[in-house]
Amino acid sequence: MKRIMFLAIAVLFMVFPKKKKSQVVQLSKIKFGTEIRELYGHIKPVLSVAFNPDGTKLASGSEDSTIKIWSASDGHEIRTFLGHSSWVNSVAFSPNGSKLASGGAARGIIIRSMRNRREIRIFNGHSTTVWSIAFSPDGSKLASGSGDETIKIWSVSDGREIRTLSGHLGSVNSVAFSPDGTKLASGSGDKTIKIWSVSDGRGIRTLSGHSNPVWSIAFSPDGSKIASGSADSTIKIWLVSDGREIRTLSGHSNSVRSVAFSPDGSKLASGSSDNRIKIWSVEGL
C-alpha cells in the first residue's frame, strides 16, 4: 500500500513529554524568513490554507477535492470534509470560528457548520470558477473572486448579492478584507493587487511587482501590510499605506497558491503547487 503522508502546519512550538524538554522548539529565537516546519498529507497540490480565529486549527483546501482540518499544536489531522467535486481553491473561517466557507471549480461556495459539520448554504452567481473567498471581520459579508474577472460581496445571512466590483483585466484569484472591514484587497491574473473601498466599491490603489499572476493575498492582523503569493514562486510583503514592497520571500519551487498570517502576525504560512506548506517567521518586519 502507498504510504499516506500527513500534511499539517504546526505553529508556535511542539510540546514533548517532560523528559524531552531539550527538544522543545523555541520560536522566539527564530529570525525573520526562517522556515519552521514542513509537513505532508494532501495527495495533490495545496491551494489554500487558513487559521481559525484562535489559532488552534488550520484548514487546507486541495486539488484532491478535499478540505482537511489540522490541530495547530501537534499537527495531527482532525477531519476531512468532502462535498466539492473538483478543486477546492479557497477556504476561510468565519470570525467566530463557527463556520467554514470553501470555494471551488464546482458547486460555487459552500458554507459549513464547524459544530455539526453540515452544509448551511451554497452561493451561486459567478459565471465561472470561484478562486477565492473571505469573510468580513464582523461575519456579515462574504467576498468572492472569480475567473469572470469580478468580485462579488454577499450577505451571509440570506445569500443576497450586495455589490459587484469590476476593474481587473484577468481572473480574480484572491480576495481579503482588511481587519477593520473598510477595505477589500484582490489579487489577479493580471499580475496586480487592487485595494477597494468596501462602502462604495471605489478603487483605492493598485500594487504592481510580481512577474506572473497573483494567486493569493492576506492582510496582516493590524492591517498595515499585505502578503501576496504568485505564480513567480515568490511571496511579497507590501505596506498598505503607500503600496511599497518591503520584502520578497523565496523558497518554493512552484506557484505560491495561498498565504495566511497567524492570528498574532508573527508567522506567515504559504501553500504551493510544489505540494508543500511552509511557515515563515515575520515577527518584527
Phi, psi and omega per residue, in radians:
M1 nan 2.541 3.094
K2 -1.271 2.474 3.115
R3 -1.307 2.324 3.074
I4 -1.566 2.145 -3.104
M5 -1.700 2.214 -3.088
F6 -1.579 2.236 -3.088
L7 -1.920 2.184 -3.137
A8 -2.702 2.817 3.036
I9 -1.933 2.164 3.091
A10 -1.792 2.237 -3.076
V11 -1.988 2.722 3.107
L12 1.193 -1.326 3.098
F13 -2.847 2.770 3.075
M14 -1.673 2.260 -3.116
V15 -1.616 2.215 3.138
F16 -1.996 2.856 3.041
P17 -0.996 2.731 -3.052
K18 -0.968 -0.613 -3.098
K19 -1.213 -0.150 3.133
K20 -2.030 0.592 -3.104
K21 -0.970 -0.521 -3.095
S22 -1.161 -0.254 -3.098
Q23 -1.665 -0.014 3.119
V24 -1.165 2.311 -3.141
V25 -1.510 2.134 3.123
Q26 -1.699 1.732 -3.078
L27 -1.239 -0.251 3.111
S28 -1.142 -0.334 -3.131
K29 -1.629 -0.063 -3.091
I30 -1.434 2.254 -3.123
K31 -1.418 2.845 3.135
F32 -0.944 2.405 3.060
G33 1.443 0.030 -3.140
T34 -1.406 2.319 3.070
E35 -1.341 2.219 -3.082
I36 -1.509 -0.840 -3.061
R37 -2.781 2.726 3.120
E38 -2.371 2.129 -3.093
L39 -2.297 2.843 -2.967
Y40 -2.257 2.676 3.093
G41 -3.044 -0.946 3.123
H42 -1.121 2.604 -3.111
I43 -1.647 -0.057 3.037
K44 -2.396 2.983 -3.079
P45 -0.865 2.463 3.087
V46 -1.514 2.177 -3.058
L47 -1.821 -0.338 -3.095
S48 -2.724 2.495 3.038
V49 -2.365 2.573 3.123
A50 -2.694 2.280 3.017
F51 -1.370 2.565 2.969
N52 -1.346 2.906 -2.987
P53 -0.988 -0.612 -3.117
D54 -1.632 0.067 3.054
G55 1.319 0.178 -3.115
T56 -1.517 -0.332 -3.107
K57 -2.324 2.740 3.072
L58 -2.351 2.353 3.075
A59 -1.851 2.540 3.086
S60 -2.391 2.391 3.105
G61 -1.987 2.554 -2.971
S62 -2.447 2.866 3.013
E63 -1.150 -0.209 3.111
D64 -1.418 0.168 3.069
S65 1.272 0.196 -3.128
T66 -2.019 2.802 2.991
I67 -2.077 2.251 3.114
K68 -1.976 2.453 3.063
I69 -1.923 2.255 -3.054
W70 -2.115 2.644 2.988
S71 -1.415 2.188 -3.130
A72 -1.294 -0.398 -3.075
S73 -1.331 -0.667 -3.098
D74 -2.253 -0.021 3.038
G75 1.417 0.093 -3.113
H76 -1.408 2.657 3.121
E77 -1.343 2.244 -3.122
I78 -1.575 -0.833 3.120
R79 -2.837 2.882 3.058
T80 -2.147 2.284 3.083
F81 -1.756 2.381 3.017
L82 -1.940 3.056 3.099
G83 2.462 -0.691 3.059
H84 -1.393 2.485 -3.126
S85 -1.687 0.000 3.113
S86 -2.617 -2.827 -3.064
W87 -0.848 2.432 2.974
V88 -1.772 1.810 -3.002
N89 -1.482 -0.406 -3.066
S90 -2.689 2.476 3.044
V91 -2.291 2.557 -3.128
A92 -2.683 2.319 3.026
F93 -1.507 2.534 2.997
S94 -1.193 2.773 -3.074
P95 -0.980 -0.546 3.117
N96 -1.629 0.029 3.087
G97 1.347 0.058 -3.079
S98 -1.424 -0.324 -3.101
K99 -2.221 2.651 3.028
L100 -2.227 2.162 3.095
A101 -1.831 2.545 3.101
S102 -2.463 2.425 3.125
G103 -2.151 2.521 -3.076
G104 -2.689 -2.943 -3.117
A105 -1.322 -0.262 3.116
A106 -2.506 2.658 -3.127
R107 1.168 0.324 3.022
G108 0.983 -2.130 -3.110
I109 -2.014 2.237 3.114
I110 -1.977 2.315 3.036
I111 -1.962 2.233 -3.108
R112 -2.058 2.685 3.000
S113 -1.504 2.247 3.083
M114 -1.322 -0.309 -3.118
R115 -1.347 -0.907 -3.101
N116 -1.915 0.022 3.039
R117 1.209 0.210 -3.101
R118 -1.604 2.705 3.036
E119 -1.276 2.313 3.141
I120 -1.731 -0.778 -3.057
R121 -2.713 2.632 3.038
I122 -2.160 2.210 3.102
F123 -1.762 2.286 3.043
N124 -2.303 2.436 -3.111
G125 3.099 -0.562 3.068
H126 -1.235 2.662 -3.092
S127 -1.498 -0.129 3.109
T128 -2.677 -2.880 -3.024
T129 -0.854 2.358 2.996
V130 -1.563 2.087 -3.079
W131 -1.692 -0.447 -3.080
S132 -2.688 2.607 3.089
I133 -2.435 2.710 3.115
A134 -2.762 2.372 3.031
F135 -1.430 2.569 2.969
S136 -1.257 2.777 -3.089
P137 -0.991 -0.546 3.129
D138 -1.567 -0.022 3.086
G139 1.371 0.050 -3.073
S140 -1.486 -0.342 -3.089
K141 -2.206 2.722 3.033
L142 -2.296 2.273 3.074
A143 -1.827 2.546 3.125
S144 -2.406 2.438 3.087
G145 -1.991 2.492 -2.977
S146 -2.381 2.892 3.037
G147 -1.175 -0.182 3.102
D148 -1.442 0.158 3.066
E149 1.269 0.230 3.129
T150 -2.060 2.847 3.009
I151 -2.062 2.338 3.076
K152 -2.040 2.484 3.050
I153 -1.988 2.208 -3.023
W154 -2.039 2.691 2.971
S155 -1.507 2.137 -3.098
V156 -1.195 -0.590 -3.052
S157 -1.167 -0.647 -3.075
D158 -2.247 0.001 3.103
G159 1.371 0.157 -3.106
R160 -1.268 2.413 3.053
E161 -1.379 2.128 -3.095
I162 -1.563 -0.772 -3.042
R163 -2.771 2.591 3.017
T164 -2.048 2.260 3.132
L165 -1.871 2.281 3.136
S166 -2.203 2.601 3.128
G167 2.800 -0.466 3.089
H168 -1.259 2.688 3.126
L169 -1.881 0.338 3.102
G170 -2.744 3.106 3.123
S171 -0.943 2.401 3.068
V172 -1.555 1.833 -2.991
N173 -1.590 -0.306 -3.097
S174 -2.707 2.487 3.060
V175 -2.370 2.598 3.136
A176 -2.719 2.310 3.037
F177 -1.418 2.564 2.986
S178 -1.231 2.746 -3.102
P179 -0.992 -0.521 3.128
D180 -1.571 -0.026 3.068
G181 1.357 0.062 -3.090
T182 -1.530 -0.347 -3.106
K183 -2.164 2.698 3.030
L184 -2.287 2.278 3.095
A185 -1.875 2.584 -3.141
S186 -2.426 2.406 3.096
G187 -1.966 2.494 -2.947
S188 -2.381 2.874 3.023
G189 -1.167 -0.206 3.080
D190 -1.430 0.152 3.060
K191 1.350 0.127 -3.097
T192 -2.015 2.881 3.006
I193 -2.090 2.306 3.103
K194 -2.015 2.532 3.062
I195 -1.999 2.258 -3.048
W196 -2.098 2.719 2.974
S197 -1.507 2.166 -3.106
V198 -1.205 -0.605 -3.048
S199 -1.139 -0.660 -3.087
D200 -2.246 0.004 3.107
G201 1.353 0.172 -3.104
R202 -1.263 2.419 3.057
G203 -1.340 2.230 -3.088
I204 -1.705 -0.797 -3.014
R205 -2.771 2.594 3.049
T206 -2.065 2.263 3.135
L207 -1.847 2.226 -3.123
S208 -2.198 2.502 3.134
G209 2.954 -0.526 3.095
H210 -1.251 2.602 -3.116
S211 -1.666 -0.071 3.119
N212 -2.499 3.033 -3.099
P213 -0.879 2.518 3.057
V214 -1.560 2.129 -3.079
W215 -1.682 -0.518 -3.051
S216 -2.661 2.579 3.097
I217 -2.436 2.743 3.096
A218 -2.734 2.382 3.005
F219 -1.392 2.552 2.965
S220 -1.222 2.747 -3.101
P221 -0.986 -0.512 3.128
D222 -1.568 -0.016 3.078
G223 1.344 0.091 -3.065
S224 -1.521 -0.324 -3.068
K225 -2.316 2.733 3.014
I226 -2.200 2.329 3.013
A227 -1.814 2.487 3.132
S228 -2.347 2.420 3.080
G229 -1.985 2.458 -2.976
S230 -2.333 2.878 3.035
A231 -1.201 -0.134 3.068
D232 -1.457 0.143 3.074
S233 1.292 0.154 3.139
T234 -1.994 2.864 3.008
I235 -2.052 2.285 3.087
K236 -2.024 2.539 3.080
I237 -2.067 2.269 -3.018
W238 -2.133 2.680 2.973
L239 -1.525 2.271 -3.126
V240 -1.210 -0.631 -3.029
S241 -1.038 -0.700 -3.102
D242 -2.280 0.021 3.099
G243 1.360 0.197 -3.089
R244 -1.333 2.392 3.052
E245 -1.389 2.218 -3.098
I246 -1.946 -0.287 3.116
R247 -2.841 2.543 2.998
T248 -2.109 2.261 3.117
L249 -1.878 2.245 3.141
S250 -2.140 2.590 -3.141
G251 2.870 -0.508 3.072
H252 -1.322 2.677 -3.125
S253 -1.833 0.099 3.122
N254 -2.650 -3.069 -3.090
S255 -0.900 2.379 3.034
V256 -1.573 1.876 -2.984
R257 -1.603 -0.281 -3.125
S258 -2.731 2.516 3.034
V259 -2.366 2.560 3.137
A260 -2.686 2.270 3.036
F261 -1.395 2.575 2.973
S262 -1.258 2.783 -3.077
P263 -0.977 -0.539 -3.133
D264 -1.591 -0.010 3.077
G265 1.328 0.095 -3.085
S266 -1.520 -0.248 -3.096
K267 -2.323 2.727 3.073
L268 -2.304 2.238 3.086
A269 -1.781 2.493 3.105
S270 -2.353 2.358 3.090
G271 -1.991 2.437 -2.984
S272 -2.352 2.818 3.048
S273 -1.241 -0.032 3.018
D274 -1.466 0.183 3.105
N275 1.243 0.326 -3.100
R276 -2.149 2.649 2.948
I277 -1.977 2.295 3.082
K278 -2.047 2.533 3.051
I279 -2.034 2.257 -3.075
W280 -2.015 2.522 3.016
S281 -1.504 2.142 -3.138
V282 -2.183 0.281 -3.135
E283 -1.127 2.375 3.080
G284 1.515 -0.014 -3.140
L285 -1.237 nan nan
